[in-house]
Amino acid sequence: MPLMSHPSERAYDFIIVGAGSSGAVIASRLSEVANFTVMLLEAGDDDNNWPDINIPMKAISLRRTDIDWQYMTEPQEKACHGMVDNTSYWPRGKVLGGSSALNHMQYIRGSRHDYDGWHKLGCMGWSYKDVLPYFIKSERNCQANLKRDPEYHGYKGPITVTVAEPSPIATAFLKAGEELGHAVVDPNGKNQLGFGFSPTNIDNKGRVTTAKAYLQTAIGRQNLTVIVRSHVTKRSSCGPTIDQTPPAMTLRRKKKYQKLDM
């Protein structure tokens, strides 16, 4: 995987804009097909230049840095009343791995009812039964506190899921919930309503980002090119124009299409 500031070619089968939590995955998966050429563009930096990304306790120190877009929300009518202009700071990753390099590493899939609701609204393929196989496929669950549950968890995927040694206060919260009649649950399992320890994307080397989980495994593929510190300034039917140093250039998408089973 050549990581460069200037492409050696100008035409690619697939051009992916943004190497974040989804872009890094898409680039890795597409480049598994040897006869595809894939270009991955990232506006931010190489994550290897920011070693603090790997240290879970330093997550908050990465905010308002050069690898954070430093967004602010629009003024809110029903929220953020204790904040200036009713706006909230909204950190988003500007680095290989995107926001998976900035967040607090909690691995929570969300409520199955949300997915089913999106499906009912017309988002075909987004019901919980549709997306669950992809959660399982991507996961390498190493939670010692859970019984093995292949119906809801994967054990061979690239994204490590663990649970930290619970603190005394976390243990007390769970005990309090049980005393009130609430169940202790796996928040990503069959029953999601109750109390439980939060799983995290952390392995024995620190934070697990999509760059670490997906791009590092693609590092030997000559059909994948990654360009950092590059902004797309215009998109046309043939491909995007990127702005960087040296001056702007246009990358073209080859006319090749194929239905893929991802």
C-alpha positions as CSV (number, residue, x, y, z in Angstrom):
1,M,0.0,0.0,0.0
2,P,1.9,3.0,-1.1
3,L,1.3,5.9,1.3
4,M,2.3,9.0,-0.6
5,S,1.6,12.7,-1.2
6,H,1.4,12.4,-4.9
7,P,-0.2,9.6,-7.0
8,S,1.9,7.6,-9.5
9,E,-1.2,7.1,-11.7
10,R,-4.2,9.3,-12.6
11,A,-6.8,6.7,-13.3
12,Y,-8.3,4.2,-10.8
13,D,-11.2,1.8,-10.7
14,F,-12.4,3.2,-7.4
15,I,-11.6,6.5,-5.8
16,I,-12.7,6.8,-2.1
17,V,-12.8,10.2,-0.5
18,G,-12.1,10.1,3.2
19,A,-10.1,7.4,5.1
20,G,-12.3,7.4,8.2
21,S,-14.4,4.8,10.0
22,S,-16.1,3.8,6.7
23,G,-13.6,4.8,4.0
24,A,-10.7,2.8,5.4
25,V,-13.0,-0.3,5.5
26,I,-14.2,0.2,1.9
27,A,-10.7,0.7,0.6
28,S,-9.4,-2.4,2.3
29,R,-12.3,-4.6,1.2
30,L,-12.2,-3.4,-2.5
31,S,-8.4,-3.9,-2.7
32,E,-8.9,-7.5,-1.8
33,V,-9.8,-7.9,-5.5
34,A,-6.4,-8.1,-7.1
35,N,-7.4,-6.7,-10.5
36,F,-9.0,-3.6,-8.9
37,T,-7.0,-0.4,-8.5
38,V,-8.1,1.7,-5.5
39,M,-7.3,5.3,-4.5
40,L,-8.0,6.4,-1.0
41,L,-7.9,10.2,-0.3
42,E,-7.6,11.6,3.2
43,A,-7.6,15.3,4.1
44,G,-5.8,14.7,7.3
45,D,-2.5,13.2,8.4
46,D,-1.0,9.7,8.6
47,D,-2.1,8.2,12.0
48,N,1.5,6.9,12.5
49,N,2.5,10.5,13.0
50,W,0.3,10.7,16.1
51,P,1.4,8.0,18.6
52,D,-1.1,9.4,21.2
53,I,-3.9,7.9,19.2
54,N,-2.8,4.4,20.5
55,I,-3.1,5.5,24.1
56,P,-6.7,5.2,25.3
57,M,-6.3,7.5,28.2
58,K,-5.1,10.3,25.9
59,A,-8.3,10.4,23.9
60,I,-9.5,13.8,25.2
61,S,-6.1,15.3,24.5
62,L,-6.5,14.7,20.7
63,R,-9.5,17.1,20.6
64,R,-8.9,20.6,19.1
65,T,-5.7,19.4,17.4
66,D,-4.8,19.2,13.7
67,I,-6.4,15.8,13.5
68,D,-9.8,17.1,14.5
69,W,-12.1,19.0,12.2
70,Q,-13.3,21.0,15.3
71,Y,-16.9,21.3,14.2
72,M,-19.6,23.1,16.1
73,T,-23.2,22.2,15.8
74,E,-25.9,24.5,14.5
75,P,-27.7,26.5,17.3
76,Q,-30.2,24.1,19.0
77,E,-33.7,25.0,20.0
78,K,-34.2,22.2,22.5
79,A,-30.6,21.3,23.6
80,C,-27.3,22.9,24.5
81,H,-29.0,25.5,26.6
82,G,-26.0,25.8,28.9
83,M,-23.6,26.5,26.1
84,V,-22.7,29.6,24.2
85,D,-25.1,30.3,21.4
86,N,-26.8,26.9,22.1
87,T,-24.1,25.2,20.1
88,S,-21.9,22.2,21.0
89,Y,-18.4,21.2,20.1
90,W,-18.5,18.2,17.8
91,P,-15.1,16.6,17.4
92,R,-14.6,14.6,14.1
93,G,-11.4,12.8,13.0
94,K,-9.2,14.3,10.3
95,V,-6.6,11.5,10.0
96,L,-6.3,8.0,8.7
97,G,-9.0,6.1,10.7
98,G,-11.2,9.2,11.1
99,S,-13.2,9.6,14.2
100,S,-12.3,6.0,15.3
101,A,-8.9,7.7,16.1
102,L,-10.6,10.3,18.4
103,N,-13.5,8.7,20.0
104,H,-13.6,7.1,23.4
105,M,-13.6,3.6,21.9
106,Q,-17.0,2.3,23.2
107,Y,-18.3,-0.4,21.0
108,I,-22.1,0.0,21.1
109,R,-24.0,-1.1,18.0
110,G,-27.2,0.7,19.0
111,S,-30.8,-0.4,19.4
112,R,-32.2,-2.9,17.0
113,H,-35.4,-0.9,16.9
114,D,-33.6,2.1,15.3
115,Y,-32.3,-0.1,12.5
116,D,-35.8,-1.6,12.0
117,G,-37.3,1.9,12.0
118,W,-34.9,3.0,9.3
119,H,-35.9,0.0,7.2
120,K,-39.6,0.8,7.6
121,L,-38.8,4.4,6.4
122,G,-37.4,3.0,3.2
123,C,-33.8,2.3,3.9
124,M,-33.7,-1.1,2.4
125,G,-31.0,-3.4,3.7
126,W,-30.8,-1.5,7.0
127,S,-33.0,-3.7,9.2
128,Y,-31.2,-5.2,12.2
129,K,-31.3,-8.7,10.7
130,D,-29.7,-7.2,7.5
131,V,-26.8,-5.4,9.3
132,L,-26.2,-8.0,12.1
133,P,-24.1,-10.4,9.8
134,Y,-21.7,-7.5,9.0
135,F,-21.3,-6.6,12.7
136,I,-20.5,-10.3,13.4
137,K,-18.1,-10.5,10.4
138,S,-16.1,-7.4,11.5
139,E,-15.8,-8.3,15.1
140,R,-13.2,-10.2,17.0
141,N,-14.8,-10.5,20.4
142,C,-12.4,-11.1,23.3
143,Q,-14.8,-10.3,26.2
144,A,-13.9,-12.6,29.0
145,N,-17.1,-11.7,30.9
146,L,-19.4,-13.0,28.1
147,K,-20.4,-16.5,27.3
148,R,-19.6,-17.4,23.6
149,D,-22.6,-16.3,21.5
150,P,-22.0,-16.7,17.8
151,E,-25.6,-15.7,17.0
152,Y,-24.7,-12.1,18.0
153,H,-20.9,-12.0,18.1
154,G,-17.9,-12.7,15.8
155,Y,-14.6,-14.0,16.9
156,K,-12.4,-13.8,13.8
157,G,-12.9,-10.3,12.4
158,P,-10.4,-7.4,12.3
159,I,-12.0,-5.2,15.0
160,T,-11.0,-6.2,18.5
161,V,-13.7,-5.9,21.2
162,T,-12.8,-6.2,24.8
163,V,-14.1,-5.0,28.2
164,A,-11.8,-3.2,30.7
165,E,-11.4,-4.5,34.2
166,P,-14.4,-2.9,35.9
167,S,-13.8,-0.2,38.5
168,P,-15.4,-0.5,41.9
169,I,-17.9,2.2,41.0
170,A,-18.9,0.4,37.8
171,T,-19.4,-2.8,39.7
172,A,-21.6,-1.0,42.3
173,F,-23.7,0.5,39.5
174,L,-24.4,-3.0,38.1
175,K,-25.2,-4.3,41.6
176,A,-27.6,-1.4,42.2
177,G,-29.4,-2.1,38.9
178,E,-29.8,-5.8,39.9
179,E,-31.2,-4.7,43.3
180,L,-33.8,-2.6,41.5
181,G,-34.8,-5.6,39.4
182,H,-33.0,-4.8,36.2
183,A,-31.2,-7.4,34.2
184,V,-27.4,-7.4,33.6
185,V,-27.1,-7.6,29.8
186,D,-24.7,-7.6,26.9
187,P,-25.5,-4.3,25.2
188,N,-24.7,-5.8,21.8
189,G,-26.6,-9.1,22.4
190,K,-30.1,-10.3,22.2
191,N,-31.5,-8.4,25.1
192,Q,-30.3,-4.8,25.2
193,L,-32.4,-3.3,28.0
194,G,-30.7,-3.4,31.3
195,F,-27.3,-2.7,32.9
196,G,-23.9,-3.9,31.6
197,F,-20.3,-3.1,31.2
198,S,-19.4,-1.1,28.1
199,P,-17.3,-3.1,25.5
200,T,-14.4,-1.2,23.9
201,N,-12.3,-1.2,20.8
202,I,-9.0,-1.8,22.6
203,D,-6.5,-4.6,22.3
204,N,-3.2,-5.2,24.0
205,K,-1.5,-2.6,21.9
206,G,-4.0,0.2,22.6
207,R,-6.8,1.8,20.6
208,V,-8.2,-0.1,17.6
209,T,-9.0,2.2,14.7
210,T,-10.3,1.3,11.2
211,A,-6.8,2.3,9.9
212,K,-5.2,-0.2,12.3
213,A,-7.8,-2.9,11.8
214,Y,-8.3,-2.6,8.0
215,L,-5.6,-0.5,6.3
216,Q,-2.6,-2.1,8.1
217,T,-3.7,-5.5,6.7
218,A,-3.7,-4.1,3.2
219,I,-0.2,-2.6,3.4
220,G,1.3,-5.1,1.0
221,R,-1.2,-4.6,-1.7
222,Q,0.2,-2.8,-4.8
223,N,-3.4,-2.1,-6.1
224,L,-4.1,0.3,-3.1
225,T,-2.8,3.8,-3.0
226,V,-3.4,6.2,-0.1
227,I,-2.8,9.9,-0.3
228,V,-2.9,12.0,2.9
229,R,-3.2,15.8,3.4
230,S,-5.3,16.1,0.2
231,H,-8.6,17.9,-0.2
232,V,-11.2,17.2,-2.9
233,T,-12.2,20.5,-4.4
234,K,-14.5,19.3,-7.2
235,R,-16.3,16.2,-8.2
236,S,-17.3,15.3,-11.8
237,S,-18.7,12.2,-13.5
238,C,-15.1,11.1,-14.4
239,G,-13.6,11.6,-11.0
240,P,-12.5,14.2,-8.3
241,T,-10.1,17.1,-8.5
242,I,-7.8,17.2,-5.4
243,D,-6.0,20.2,-4.0
244,Q,-2.6,19.6,-2.5
245,T,1.1,20.5,-3.0
246,P,2.2,20.1,-5.8
247,P,-0.8,22.0,-7.4
248,A,-4.2,20.5,-8.0
249,M,-4.7,17.5,-10.2
250,T,-7.6,15.5,-11.5
251,L,-8.0,11.7,-10.8
252,R,-10.1,9.7,-13.2
253,R,-12.3,6.7,-12.5
254,K,-11.9,3.9,-15.0
255,K,-15.1,2.6,-16.6
256,K,-15.3,-0.7,-14.8
257,Y,-18.2,-1.9,-12.8
258,Q,-18.9,-5.2,-11.1
259,K,-21.5,-6.3,-8.5
260,L,-19.6,-7.2,-5.4
261,D,-20.5,-9.4,-2.4
262,M,-18.9,-7.5,0.4
